[in-house]
Amino acid sequence: MTASAGLLAWALAVSVWDIRCRRIPNLWLLAALAPGVAMFLFGDQGWLGQSLTASVLGSSIAFLLLFPGFVLKAMGGGDVKFATCCGWFVGPLHSLYMVLAAAVALGVLSAVVLWRSRSHASPHRVRVPAGPAIAAGFALAVVLVQAR
C-alpha cells in the first residue's frame, strides 16, 4: 500500500506541475522510474508486484498507444514519457485501462475547457495539459492492480 500511495503522490505532483508549467520535466519521471527499474536488480518483482516482462510490456503499450498523438502534435513528448513511466508500474493489461481512462478524462477535461473558454477560440487553439488525465488513468490502474 505504501508503494501505491507514493506512486499516486508522484503522479499527482507531475500533473500539478503540468497544469502550472505546461511541461513535464524528465527529472520528475526519472525520480520514479530509476527506483522502479532498480527494484528488479534486487528482486524479481516491481513496486506493485509485477514482473520485469510485465513492466516492459506495460511501458511499451502505453508508449505505442500515445506516440501517434505526439507525432500528430496532439500531445507533448512529456505526456508520452509520463504515460510510459506509469505503464512500467502497472503492466500490460492495466496500461490499456490506464490509457482508456486517460483518454476519457482528457476528453471530458477538453470539453470543459472549451465550454469555459470565453473567447470561443477554435478547438485547435485551445491547449489542455494531458498530465492530469494520465494521472487519473494511472490512479485507476493502480487501484485495479491493488484489487487483484
KEDOGU-231905 format. One record per residue (C-alpha): x, y negated, z negated. Coordinates in steps of 0.05 Angstrom, whole numbers. Layout:
BEGIN
<rec <X; Y; Z>> ...
END
This chain:
BEGIN
<rec <0; 0; 0>> <rec <58; -48; -15>> <rec <86; -40; 56>> <rec <17; -54; 85>> <rec <10; -118; 43>> <rec <79; -141; 63>> <rec <66; -129; 137>> <rec <-1; -164; 134>> <rec <31; -224; 98>> <rec <85; -226; 152>> <rec <33; -224; 207>> <rec <-7; -280; 173>> <rec <56; -323; 167>> <rec <72; -312; 241>> <rec <2; -331; 261>> <rec <2; -394; 219>> <rec <68; -414; 249>> <rec <40; -401; 319>> <rec <-20; -446; 303>> <rec <23; -503; 277>> <rec <82; -500; 326>> <rec <53; -462; 386>> <rec <112; -415; 387>> <rec <135; -351; 352>> <rec <209; -351; 334>> <rec <249; -289; 347>> <rec <277; -291; 276>> <rec <207; -281; 247>> <rec <199; -219; 290>> <rec <268; -193; 273>> <rec <253; -203; 199>> <rec <202; -146; 202>> <rec <228; -105; 260>> <rec <300; -96; 234>> <rec <279; -64; 168>> <rec <225; -25; 206>> <rec <278; 5; 251>> <rec <326; 15; 193>> <rec <274; 59; 158>> <rec <290; 113; 209>> <rec <364; 111; 191>> <rec <348; 135; 121>> <rec <287; 179; 132>> <rec <240; 207; 183>> <rec <181; 161; 172>> <rec <168; 87; 182>> <rec <135; 40; 132>> <rec <65; 65; 147>> <rec <85; 138; 153>> <rec <92; 142; 229>> <rec <147; 180; 266>> <rec <201; 148; 308>> <rec <166; 173; 371>> <rec <100; 142; 348>> <rec <135; 76; 335>> <rec <168; 74; 403>> <rec <102; 93; 437>> <rec <64; 42; 397>> <rec <112; -14; 417>> <rec <112; 9; 489>> <rec <36; 10; 494>> <rec <29; -60; 463>> <rec <83; -87; 510>> <rec <54; -55; 572>> <rec <-16; -80; 558>> <rec <5; -152; 543>> <rec <63; -162; 591>> <rec <16; -175; 651>> <rec <-13; -233; 611>> <rec <56; -263; 605>> <rec <70; -253; 679>> <rec <5; -289; 696>> <rec <23; -345; 646>> <rec <-39; -330; 605>> <rec <3; -319; 542>> <rec <73; -334; 518>> <rec <132; -287; 511>> <rec <130; -294; 436>> <rec <59; -267; 435>> <rec <81; -206; 475>> <rec <140; -195; 429>> <rec <96; -204; 367>> <rec <47; -151; 391>> <rec <105; -106; 410>> <rec <133; -111; 339>> <rec <64; -98; 310>> <rec <57; -37; 354>> <rec <121; -9; 324>> <rec <88; -4; 256>> <rec <20; 26; 276>> <rec <37; 77; 330>> <rec <5; 90; 398>> <rec <-69; 101; 382>> <rec <-73; 44; 334>> <rec <-35; -1; 383>> <rec <-93; 9; 431>> <rec <-142; -10; 376>> <rec <-98; -70; 358>> <rec <-96; -97; 429>> <rec <-170; -86; 440>> <rec <-187; -122; 375>> <rec <-138; -178; 391>> <rec <-170; -187; 460>> <rec <-239; -193; 428>> <rec <-213; -241; 375>> <rec <-177; -283; 427>> <rec <-239; -286; 470>> <rec <-281; -310; 411>> <rec <-227; -360; 390>> <rec <-222; -386; 461>> <rec <-297; -395; 466>> <rec <-299; -433; 400>> <rec <-241; -478; 422>> <rec <-274; -492; 489>> <rec <-341; -505; 456>> <rec <-310; -554; 406>> <rec <-270; -589; 460>> <rec <-299; -658; 464>> <rec <-264; -676; 528>> <rec <-296; -618; 566>> <rec <-228; -601; 593>> <rec <-221; -548; 645>> <rec <-214; -479; 615>> <rec <-146; -474; 650>> <rec <-121; -534; 610>> <rec <-143; -510; 541>> <rec <-87; -472; 506>> <rec <-104; -425; 449>> <rec <-50; -393; 407>> <rec <-54; -317; 412>> <rec <-16; -303; 348>> <rec <-77; -306; 302>> <rec <-115; -258; 347>> <rec <-57; -210; 350>> <rec <-51; -214; 274>> <rec <-125; -199; 266>> <rec <-119; -139; 312>> <rec <-57; -116; 273>> <rec <-95; -123; 207>> <rec <-150; -78; 234>> <rec <-99; -28; 259>> <rec <-63; -27; 191>> <rec <-129; -15; 155>> <rec <-145; 42; 203>> <rec <-75; 72; 193>> <rec <-85; 70; 117>> <rec <-154; 102; 123>> <rec <-129; 164; 159>> 
END
